[in-house]
């Protein structure tokens, strides 16, 4: 589960990298970042971060914030454990994703159609910043752009110094294993800024 949260941060960054450049865009509250955790090597669980915010400037600068306290696993005690034992939200309440879109990426959506792009993003989580490549698809309809991952972004606990947190979760839950690598998906809805 801990790995899943990390992966979620990477997905958010990828989505924002495909937005148009003529105006500023903001991340709508309907946006989500998902991740899959695998316990005991056989049980997969879908999880999500429910509060994602951010902005893409007209110049293509992407800044996305993921509220780590908004993790939703479907189990209250699991949410609390992830927040405290893995993410340490008291010290690190959010993860961030940043990127700089190219002119070609910004231009791709100006016509209101669909576009696909490979975007380099910087994901900061638990005081560590890691570069990731995100494969994204964006579709623009009117004043709204929806950006989704076409391939999951794989994040590992070791990249963000979260190994001890994962081990603590595994121990307290009495599990034989929790995957140290997790796939993250992104579903961002962007609206033109006022």
Secondary structure, DSSP 8 states (H G I E B T S, - for coil): -HHHHHHHHHHHHHHHTT--SSS-EEE-TT-EEEEEEEETTTEEEEEEE--EEEEE-TT-EEEEEEEGGGEE-S-HHHHHHIIIIIS-TTT--EEEEEEE--HHHHHHTTTSSEEEEEEEEEEEETTEEEEEEEEEEEEEETTEEEEEESS-EEEEGGGGT-HHHHHHHHHHHT-S-B-SEEEEEEEEEEEE--
